[in-house]
């Protein structure tokens, strides 16, 4: 009897040990399941992905990628930049694919067409699946579709357009006429930049046309040729997307008509920086794509981890009018010599730099363009 009792005692002890191990002796056991149920997710490099989706392809996105990678390294997350064919359908396809990939935790999209309801619907579908969605660089139509994303990170494009228009007005005090050149006329950043340019240009500079090229570099140059050929009164050429400035310069050089035109543009592709140095561009309004990439990753991580402190720091007025917009700032860059522009004609929040100063800023962040 004693032997039987001792055997029963050991059997009970072994069973108890097994049950204890199964009930959480390892503090990490079952954590994946519990996180899934509670809605908590890890955004560490070995877990989920944060995705930035382009609206096209240009050196502008190299600076976004640099900012994204800096944030990913500092914050310990896995962030990737996804290319796009520069069409709404391409973005719709990408967003649908993201919805089938369970490791994607958040998406930042530069919207190709602000008013495209189908893009906004795919963004909403991702949100319904628990994927956090923000916009960078180019937003949705804020009047009708802003519910499709949590917030926008990028340039105040209306202000940027005004500053570029102001530059053109002071470069041409006797007036004249201008044409704006852009990739997609329906993109939010294009609409606001062109509208702002018209405001900044004032009554002395007349708008002739706004010519879209659908991200076709050959067509971008042809648009410039056609504008110069068809409008003899034209004296200001305006690049709205980053590659438009090099396209303008190439055609002006080809035709040998630099003396007839003021050339002003958004962004500073590496070749545009060299072209300004060579005397072919009179003024550039420069965004901060590095900051867009950095802050985009920072916000996505905060949303995934429900880090309310960081979210409130970035958007202290979220929920109020325009409280869902994070402004990454503007610079006006002019040549080192012979520019008639000065800081006092621009807004107090706009940084005014000579080209050599801007180049030092690029070097500080290891960038070739912005």
Secondary structure, DSSP 8 states (H G I E B T S, - for coil): -HHHHHHHHHHHHHHHHHHHIIIIISTTTTHHHHHHHHT----BTTS-EEEEE-SS-STHHHHHHHHHHHHHHHHTBEEEEE---SSHHHHHHHHHHHHT-TTEEEEEE--S-TT-HHHHHHHHHHHHTT-EEEEESS---TTTSGGGSS-EEE--HHHHHHHHHHHHHHHTTT-EEEEEEES-TTSHHHHHHHHHHHHHH-SSEEEEEEEE-TT-HHHHHHHHHHHHHH-TT--EEEE-SHHHHHHHHHHHHHHT-GGG-EEEEES--HHHHHHHHTT--SEEEE--HHHHHHHHHHHHHHHHTT-HHHHHHH-TTTTSTTTTEEE---EEEE-SSS----GGGS-TTSEEEEHHHHHHHHHHTT-S--
